[in-house]
Amino acid sequence: MKIVDPMKTNRAASWKLYSRAPMPMVTIFKTLDISHLLELKKDGYKLNMLLCYCIAAAAENIKEFKLLPQGENMIAYDKIGINVIVKNKHGSINACDIPFCNDVKEFQKQYLSLTHQVYETCSDHEIDDHMIIGTSSLIHYDIDGAVNMYSGIFNNPFIIWGKYQRKDNTANLKLSFQFHHVQMDGMEACEFLEELQRRISQLTM
């Protein structure tokens, strides 16, 4: 990762408009068809792992995800990672950053190893040199969406989802995608969500 001049990036116009906005975050709501992932889950794969892989895989091909505003700087990243919240062995929660790799089975190994490590140690696992996409899965609750807080410290994109709903032969999952307006506009955000649906529908193990 490296610090870059925001005015020399494709986000220059948005930097001028939104870098000093008091609330620069945007949230888009989307319903995804995750029926295919539930078929893979029958083979023993964790649904959360599959979703995290598809999220990171979709983001990997969208260049805006690798430029993140931080204070007065714009940071350019070479690599993507994803953060999950882990309930540790004492019943409280910790954060776990997982690096993305294209090989889904290798990603699964990392996911299982790192989340188990965090569960046992009750300590966060952080990766500083990856652009991290935050996630929060509230799988026991029916929610239509969530608008996350904006702290002014963490500008990373963030995705929240709850319990999936079955309708006829389809399993639908509602999620909220929050992003910093300097990092991307609505068009790129919607392209990401469409790519996420494609990744989910076409994932092979």
TORKOL-4160 file (C-alpha; in steps of 0.2 Angstrom, whole numbers, padded with zeros to 4 digits, m for minus):
205
<pt num="1" X="0000" Y="0000" Z="0000"/>
<pt num="2" X="0006" Y="0018" Z="m0003"/>
<pt num="3" X="0000" Y="0036" Z="0000"/>
<pt num="4" X="m0006" Y="0044" Z="m0017"/>
<pt num="5" X="m0011" Y="0061" Z="m0022"/>
<pt num="6" X="m0030" Y="0060" Z="m0023"/>
<pt num="7" X="m0030" Y="0073" Z="m0037"/>
<pt num="8" X="m0020" Y="0062" Z="m0048"/>
<pt num="9" X="m0033" Y="0047" Z="m0046"/>
<pt num="10" X="m0049" Y="0044" Z="m0055"/>
<pt num="11" X="m0058" Y="0050" Z="m0038"/>
<pt num="12" X="m0051" Y="0068" Z="m0039"/>
<pt num="13" X="m0069" Y="0075" Z="m0042"/>
<pt num="14" X="m0076" Y="0066" Z="m0028"/>
<pt num="15" X="m0062" Y="0070" Z="m0017"/>
<pt num="16" X="m0065" Y="0089" Z="m0020"/>
<pt num="17" X="m0084" Y="0086" Z="m0017"/>
<pt num="18" X="m0084" Y="0074" Z="m0002"/>
<pt num="19" X="m0068" Y="0073" Z="0007"/>
<pt num="20" X="m0073" Y="0086" Z="0020"/>
<pt num="21" X="m0091" Y="0081" Z="0021"/>
<pt num="22" X="m0098" Y="0079" Z="0039"/>
<pt num="23" X="m0106" Y="0062" Z="0034"/>
<pt num="24" X="m0098" Y="0056" Z="0017"/>
<pt num="25" X="m0105" Y="0038" Z="0018"/>
<pt num="26" X="m0118" Y="0031" Z="0007"/>
<pt num="27" X="m0129" Y="0015" Z="0010"/>
<pt num="28" X="m0137" Y="0005" Z="m0004"/>
<pt num="29" X="m0149" Y="m0010" Z="0000"/>
<pt num="30" X="m0150" Y="m0025" Z="m0011"/>
<pt num="31" X="m0159" Y="m0042" Z="m0011"/>
<pt num="32" X="m0148" Y="m0056" Z="m0017"/>
<pt num="33" X="m0153" Y="m0074" Z="m0022"/>
<pt num="34" X="m0141" Y="m0085" Z="m0012"/>
<pt num="35" X="m0150" Y="m0102" Z="m0017"/>
<pt num="36" X="m0134" Y="m0108" Z="m0025"/>
<pt num="37" X="m0124" Y="m0105" Z="m0010"/>
<pt num="38" X="m0136" Y="m0115" Z="0001"/>
<pt num="39" X="m0133" Y="m0130" Z="m0011"/>
<pt num="40" X="m0115" Y="m0128" Z="m0008"/>
<pt num="41" X="m0118" Y="m0127" Z="0011"/>
<pt num="42" X="m0125" Y="m0145" Z="0010"/>
<pt num="43" X="m0108" Y="m0151" Z="0006"/>
<pt num="44" X="m0101" Y="m0144" Z="0022"/>
<pt num="45" X="m0096" Y="m0127" Z="0017"/>
<pt num="46" X="m0100" Y="m0113" Z="0029"/>
<pt num="47" X="m0112" Y="m0100" Z="0022"/>
<pt num="48" X="m0103" Y="m0085" Z="0029"/>
<pt num="49" X="m0087" Y="m0091" Z="0022"/>
<pt num="50" X="m0095" Y="m0093" Z="0005"/>
<pt num="51" X="m0103" Y="m0076" Z="0006"/>
<pt num="52" X="m0086" Y="m0068" Z="0011"/>
<pt num="53" X="m0077" Y="m0076" Z="m0003"/>
<pt num="54" X="m0090" Y="m0069" Z="m0016"/>
<pt num="55" X="m0089" Y="m0052" Z="m0008"/>
<pt num="56" X="m0070" Y="m0051" Z="m0009"/>
<pt num="57" X="m0070" Y="m0059" Z="m0027"/>
<pt num="58" X="m0082" Y="m0046" Z="m0033"/>
<pt num="59" X="m0073" Y="m0032" Z="m0025"/>
<pt num="60" X="m0056" Y="m0038" Z="m0032"/>
<pt num="61" X="m0061" Y="m0033" Z="m0050"/>
<pt num="62" X="m0067" Y="m0015" Z="m0046"/>
<pt num="63" X="m0053" Y="m0003" Z="m0045"/>
<pt num="64" X="m0061" Y="0009" Z="m0034"/>
<pt num="65" X="m0061" Y="m0003" Z="m0020"/>
<pt num="66" X="m0042" Y="m0002" Z="m0019"/>
<pt num="67" X="m0042" Y="0017" Z="m0016"/>
<pt num="68" X="m0047" Y="0022" Z="0001"/>
<pt num="69" X="m0048" Y="0040" Z="0009"/>
<pt num="70" X="m0040" Y="0041" Z="0026"/>
<pt num="71" X="m0040" Y="0058" Z="0034"/>
<pt num="72" X="m0030" Y="0070" Z="0022"/>
<pt num="73" X="m0023" Y="0056" Z="0012"/>
<pt num="74" X="m0029" Y="0043" Z="m0001"/>
<pt num="75" X="m0021" Y="0026" Z="0001"/>
<pt num="76" X="m0019" Y="0014" Z="m0014"/>
<pt num="77" X="m0019" Y="m0004" Z="m0010"/>
<pt num="78" X="m0013" Y="m0019" Z="m0020"/>
<pt num="79" X="m0023" Y="m0032" Z="m0010"/>
<pt num="80" X="m0041" Y="m0035" Z="m0004"/>
<pt num="81" X="m0046" Y="m0043" Z="0013"/>
<pt num="82" X="m0062" Y="m0045" Z="0022"/>
<pt num="83" X="m0066" Y="m0043" Z="0040"/>
<pt num="84" X="m0078" Y="m0054" Z="0050"/>
<pt num="85" X="m0084" Y="m0053" Z="0068"/>
<pt num="86" X="m0081" Y="m0068" Z="0078"/>
<pt num="87" X="m0089" Y="m0073" Z="0094"/>
<pt num="88" X="m0075" Y="m0079" Z="0105"/>
<pt num="89" X="m0074" Y="m0093" Z="0118"/>
<pt num="90" X="m0079" Y="m0081" Z="0132"/>
<pt num="91" X="m0095" Y="m0075" Z="0123"/>
<pt num="92" X="m0089" Y="m0058" Z="0118"/>
<pt num="93" X="m0083" Y="m0053" Z="0100"/>
<pt num="94" X="m0067" Y="m0049" Z="0091"/>
<pt num="95" X="m0063" Y="m0044" Z="0073"/>
<pt num="96" X="m0054" Y="m0055" Z="0061"/>
<pt num="97" X="m0046" Y="m0049" Z="0045"/>
<pt num="98" X="m0044" Y="m0063" Z="0031"/>
<pt num="99" X="m0034" Y="m0060" Z="0016"/>
<pt num="100" X="m0042" Y="m0064" Z="m0001"/>
<pt num="101" X="m0036" Y="m0076" Z="m0013"/>
<pt num="102" X="m0044" Y="m0082" Z="m0029"/>
<pt num="103" X="m0043" Y="m0101" Z="m0024"/>
<pt num="104" X="m0059" Y="m0103" Z="m0014"/>
<pt num="105" X="m0052" Y="m0118" Z="m0005"/>
<pt num="106" X="m0037" Y="m0109" Z="0000"/>
<pt num="107" X="m0048" Y="m0095" Z="0006"/>
<pt num="108" X="m0058" Y="m0107" Z="0016"/>
<pt num="109" X="m0042" Y="m0114" Z="0024"/>
<pt num="110" X="m0037" Y="m0096" Z="0029"/>
<pt num="111" X="m0055" Y="m0092" Z="0035"/>
<pt num="112" X="m0056" Y="m0107" Z="0046"/>
<pt num="113" X="m0039" Y="m0105" Z="0053"/>
<pt num="114" X="m0040" Y="m0087" Z="0057"/>
<pt num="115" X="m0057" Y="m0087" Z="0064"/>
<pt num="116" X="m0052" Y="m0102" Z="0075"/>
<pt num="117" X="m0037" Y="m0092" Z="0081"/>
<pt num="118" X="m0047" Y="m0077" Z="0086"/>
<pt num="119" X="m0060" Y="m0088" Z="0094"/>
<pt num="120" X="m0046" Y="m0096" Z="0105"/>
<pt num="121" X="m0036" Y="m0081" Z="0109"/>
<pt num="122" X="m0050" Y="m0068" Z="0111"/>
<pt num="123" X="m0039" Y="m0056" Z="0102"/>
<pt num="124" X="m0042" Y="m0046" Z="0085"/>
<pt num="125" X="m0032" Y="m0052" Z="0070"/>
<pt num="126" X="m0028" Y="m0037" Z="0059"/>
<pt num="127" X="m0020" Y="m0035" Z="0042"/>
<pt num="128" X="m0013" Y="m0017" Z="0039"/>
<pt num="129" X="m0008" Y="m0019" Z="0021"/>
<pt num="130" X="m0025" Y="m0025" Z="0013"/>
<pt num="131" X="m0040" Y="m0014" Z="0009"/>
<pt num="132" X="m0052" Y="m0022" Z="0021"/>
<pt num="133" X="m0071" Y="m0024" Z="0018"/>
<pt num="134" X="m0080" Y="m0025" Z="0034"/>
<pt num="135" X="m0095" Y="m0037" Z="0037"/>
<pt num="136" X="m0107" Y="m0041" Z="0050"/>
<pt num="137" X="m0119" Y="m0055" Z="0049"/>
<pt num="138" X="m0135" Y="m0055" Z="0060"/>
<pt num="139" X="m0141" Y="m0071" Z="0055"/>
<pt num="140" X="m0153" Y="m0074" Z="0069"/>
<pt num="141" X="m0163" Y="m0059" Z="0065"/>
<pt num="142" X="m0175" Y="m0053" Z="0051"/>
<pt num="143" X="m0170" Y="m0036" Z="0046"/>
<pt num="144" X="m0173" Y="m0026" Z="0030"/>
<pt num="145" X="m0156" Y="m0017" Z="0031"/>
<pt num="146" X="m0145" Y="m0007" Z="0042"/>
<pt num="147" X="m0136" Y="0010" Z="0041"/>
<pt num="148" X="m0120" Y="0009" Z="0050"/>
<pt num="149" X="m0113" Y="0022" Z="0061"/>
<pt num="150" X="m0100" Y="0034" Z="0054"/>
<pt num="151" X="m0085" Y="0037" Z="0066"/>
<pt num="152" X="m0074" Y="0047" Z="0055"/>
<pt num="153" X="m0060" Y="0035" Z="0058"/>
<pt num="154" X="m0065" Y="0020" Z="0048"/>
<pt num="155" X="m0069" Y="0024" Z="0030"/>
<pt num="156" X="m0069" Y="0006" Z="0024"/>
<pt num="157" X="m0084" Y="m0001" Z="0015"/>
<pt num="158" X="m0095" Y="m0011" Z="0026"/>
<pt num="159" X="m0109" Y="m0025" Z="0022"/>
<pt num="160" X="m0122" Y="m0030" Z="0034"/>
<pt num="161" X="m0135" Y="m0044" Z="0032"/>
<pt num="162" X="m0147" Y="m0054" Z="0043"/>
<pt num="163" X="m0157" Y="m0070" Z="0041"/>
<pt num="164" X="m0161" Y="m0076" Z="0023"/>
<pt num="165" X="m0179" Y="m0079" Z="0018"/>
<pt num="166" X="m0185" Y="m0093" Z="0008"/>
<pt num="167" X="m0199" Y="m0090" Z="m0005"/>
<pt num="168" X="m0204" Y="m0104" Z="m0017"/>
<pt num="169" X="m0188" Y="m0111" Z="m0023"/>
<pt num="170" X="m0177" Y="m0096" Z="m0019"/>
<pt num="171" X="m0167" Y="m0091" Z="m0004"/>
<pt num="172" X="m0166" Y="m0072" Z="m0003"/>
<pt num="173" X="m0154" Y="m0062" Z="0007"/>
<pt num="174" X="m0156" Y="m0043" Z="0011"/>
<pt num="175" X="m0140" Y="m0034" Z="0014"/>
<pt num="176" X="m0134" Y="m0016" Z="0016"/>
<pt num="177" X="m0118" Y="m0010" Z="0008"/>
<pt num="178" X="m0111" Y="0006" Z="0015"/>
<pt num="179" X="m0096" Y="0015" Z="0006"/>
<pt num="180" X="m0087" Y="0032" Z="0007"/>
<pt num="181" X="m0092" Y="0043" Z="m0007"/>
<pt num="182" X="m0074" Y="0048" Z="m0011"/>
<pt num="183" X="m0070" Y="0030" Z="m0014"/>
<pt num="184" X="m0084" Y="0026" Z="m0026"/>
<pt num="185" X="m0100" Y="0033" Z="m0033"/>
<pt num="186" X="m0117" Y="0024" Z="m0034"/>
<pt num="187" X="m0113" Y="0017" Z="m0051"/>
<pt num="188" X="m0098" Y="0008" Z="m0045"/>
<pt num="189" X="m0107" Y="0002" Z="m0030"/>
<pt num="190" X="m0121" Y="m0005" Z="m0040"/>
<pt num="191" X="m0109" Y="m0013" Z="m0052"/>
<pt num="192" X="m0101" Y="m0022" Z="m0037"/>
<pt num="193" X="m0118" Y="m0028" Z="m0031"/>
<pt num="194" X="m0122" Y="m0035" Z="m0048"/>
<pt num="195" X="m0105" Y="m0043" Z="m0049"/>
<pt num="196" X="m0108" Y="m0050" Z="m0031"/>
<pt num="197" X="m0124" Y="m0058" Z="m0037"/>
<pt num="198" X="m0115" Y="m0066" Z="m0052"/>
<pt num="199" X="m0101" Y="m0073" Z="m0041"/>
<pt num="200" X="m0114" Y="m0081" Z="m0029"/>
<pt num="201" X="m0124" Y="m0089" Z="m0044"/>
<pt num="202" X="m0108" Y="m0095" Z="m0053"/>
<pt num="203" X="m0097" Y="m0101" Z="m0038"/>
<pt num="204" X="m0089" Y="m0118" Z="m0040"/>
<pt num="205" X="m0079" Y="m0127" Z="m0028"/>
